[in-house]
């Protein structure tokens, strides 16, 4: 996954994160599914579908986005956060707390 000391792993200092093609493909696949769900909700509104049906789909999209966010957070903890702590860059913990608050 990530190697400590790898140029591409210095993700938090450059504010970018290296992701393997496999990881990117998994994320893009999930995002495409979520995008399709949102388009489906749009069509439901246009078709005057019953409120409960629309709300259920909105809940599904919210859950899918939360799950995706948790997955990205997990990878962030295992790579960027660990790497920064190992290099003595403890300010990453403040950044981490801010992002966790935003995810709630």
C-alpha positions in Angstrom: 0.0 0.0 0.0 2.2 2.8 1.3 5.9 2.7 2.1 7.3 5.0 4.7 9.9 7.3 3.2 8.4 6.8 -0.3 8.2 10.2 -2.1 4.6 9.5 -3.0 3.7 8.9 0.6 4.5 12.5 1.7 0.9 13.2 1.1 -0.1 15.5 4.0 2.8 18.0 3.4 1.9 18.5 -0.2 -1.8 18.2 0.4 -2.2 15.4 -2.0 -2.4 11.6 -1.6 -0.9 8.9 -3.8 -3.5 6.2 -4.5 -2.8 3.1 -6.5 -4.8 2.5 -9.7 -6.7 -0.2 -7.9 -7.6 2.0 -5.0 -8.6 4.9 -7.4 -10.8 2.5 -9.4 -12.6 1.3 -6.3 -13.3 4.9 -5.2 -14.4 5.9 -8.7 -16.7 2.9 -8.9 -18.3 3.8 -5.6 -18.6 7.5 -6.7 -20.3 6.5 -9.9 -22.8 4.4 -8.1 -23.6 7.3 -5.8 -23.9 9.6 -8.8 -26.4 7.2 -10.3 -28.4 7.2 -7.1 -28.5 11.0 -7.1 -29.6 11.0 -10.8 -32.3 8.5 -9.8 -33.5 10.9 -7.0 -33.7 13.7 -9.6 -35.8 11.5 -11.9 -38.0 10.6 -8.9 -38.7 14.3 -8.2 -39.4 14.9 -11.9 -41.8 12.0 -11.9 -43.6 13.3 -8.8 -42.8 10.1 -6.9 -44.1 9.7 -3.3 -42.1 11.6 -0.7 -41.3 8.5 1.3 -39.7 6.8 -1.7 -37.5 9.8 -2.4 -36.5 10.1 1.3 -35.5 6.4 1.4 -33.2 7.0 -1.6 -31.8 10.2 0.0 -31.0 8.1 3.1 -29.3 5.5 0.9 -27.1 8.2 -0.8 -26.2 9.6 2.6 -25.2 6.2 3.9 -23.2 5.5 0.8 -21.3 8.9 1.1 -20.7 8.2 4.8 -19.3 4.8 4.0 -17.0 6.3 1.3 -15.9 9.0 3.7 -15.1 6.4 6.4 -13.1 4.4 3.9 -11.0 7.4 2.8 -10.6 8.4 6.5 -9.3 4.9 7.3 -6.7 5.1 4.5 -5.8 8.5 5.6 -5.1 7.3 9.2 -3.1 4.3 7.9 -0.9 6.4 5.6 -0.8 10.1 6.0 -1.4 10.3 9.7 1.0 7.5 10.6 3.7 8.9 8.3 3.4 12.3 9.8 3.5 11.1 13.4 6.5 8.9 12.6 8.2 12.0 11.2 7.4 14.1 14.3 4.8 16.2 12.5 2.2 16.1 15.3 0.2 19.0 13.8 -1.5 16.3 11.7 -3.5 15.5 14.9 -5.2 18.9 14.9 -6.0 18.5 11.2 -7.4 15.1 11.9 -9.6 16.4 14.7 -11.0 19.1 12.3 -11.9 16.5 9.6 -13.5 14.2 12.1 -15.7 17.0 13.4 -16.7 17.8 9.8 -17.6 14.2 9.2 -20.0 14.1 12.1 
